[in-house]
């Protein structure tokens, strides 16, 4: 059974973008390692708990969900 994960908030997406810029081309591997070794806090740790490492594999910084009404 596959569970559909909620769309990231703009703040979550921005946090991942900042992490990627800071950690370079292999940012996903670095983030997965940080998650597995409990080296993240705040939004990054919340994403690990809500979406998990397997979600990270398919996540793309260039894919953005359409803005919700009011954005």
N, C-alpha and C positions, 0 to 999 in steps of 0.2 A: 504494500500500500504506500503510495507516494503522498506526502503532505505538501501542499503549496505554501511556500514561505511568503511572508508579507514583503512588500516592496520597501526598500530602504528609504529612510527619510533623507532630505537634502543634507542634513547635518552628518548623518552616518556616511553618506557618499563622500562628502567633503573630508571627513576624517580619514577615510581610506585613501583618497587622493593625496592628502598630505603625507600619510605614511608611505605611500608608493614613491612620492617625490624624494622623501628623505632616505629611502632604502634602495632606490635604483631598480634596475631591470629585474632582479630576482626578488622583488618585494613580497610576492605571494609565498615563496618558500620561507622567507624570513618571518613573515607574519605567522605562518603555520607553526614554525619552530617556536616563536614567542608564545603562541597560544598553548602549545603542548608543554611548555616549561613555565607556565603561569607568569609571564613577563609583561602582560598587558593589563590595563585598567580602564575604567570608564567605558566609553563607547566601543572601543575595540574588544574589550572583554564581554560586553553585552552582546555584541555581534557573534562572538564565539559561542556564547550560551544560547542565543536564539537561532542562529543559522548554521553554525558548525563548520568544521574544516572541509568537509566534502562539498559544501556550497561554494567555498572560496575558489575551488578549481574552475568552476564555470562562470564565476563573476568576472565582469569586464568593466573597467573604468570608463570605457567609451559608451556603454549602454546606459542610458538614463531613462527612467520611467517618465511618462508624460506628466507635466505639472498638474497638481490637483487644483481644484477651483480655489481661488483666493491667493495663489502664489504669484 
